[in-house]
Amino acid sequence: MDLKNKVAVVTGANKGIGLHCVTQLLAEGAKVYGICRSGCSKQHENYRCIHGDVSNFTSIEAAFNEVLKEHNQIDILINNAGLGYFGHCEDLPLEQWHEMFNTNVSGLFYACKMVLPGMKKQGLGHIINISSIAGLEGYQQVSGYCATKFAVRGFSDALYKEVRDFGVKVTCIYPGSVKTDFFRHNDSITPHDNMLMPEDVASQILWCLKTPNNFHNVNVEIRPLKPRG
């Protein structure tokens, strides 16, 4: 896909992988909208930040309708918003379990629901769902987070088969540990330079978006080569 003048929406766009996706999309000439719960950290003539909470369908519906009112179509969706809590299963508070599922799974579904009718109608579109290596294998003390990312994996695998004949791509990204603030809820892990860099993960996402229309990366697993140095 030629990204120039394409309309892209990135959730969780204010930091980390999402912010780097925004920056790299803008460099390719795309018109980019970020959906964020906090204030906007990026300024650009082709970028607009819209306040929205992905865990709330009414909020997400309103945010996407703002984009559709201006452009009538959305070509790219990057479902980046997500969070994780750590701890033994029996100690995980119910509100944290629900927050992870509402954000990581339901929020992703809401966003896809908003863009798919237009993408199918125009016969072109690309949805990027960001899972995790925790969606490929289980890890102790992150059972709830793993459950959400396995759900993203299953949803993405089914959805790509559902929409491929309409010319719409669905790619699921499985990053290993990334140097972002994801670990803010875990005092035992401090982000470091042997983790993946968010700008490098974003560059792989952009590579997927720029592939020819009949070329489809379904799953992309990305890990640091030497995570401990």
Buried (B, 14 or more C-beta within 10 A) or exposed (E): BEBEEBBBBBBBBBBBBBBBBBBBBBEBEBBBBBBBBEEBEBEEEEBBBBBBBBBBBEBBBEBBEBBBEEBEBBBBBBBBBBBBBBBEEEEBEEEBBEBBBBBBBBBBBBBBEBBBEBBBEBEBBBBBBBBBBBBBEEEEBBBBBBBBBBBBBBBBBEBBEEBEEBBBBBBBBBBBBBBBEBBEBBEEEEBEEEBBBBBBBBEBBBEBBEBEEEEBBBBBEBEBEEEEE
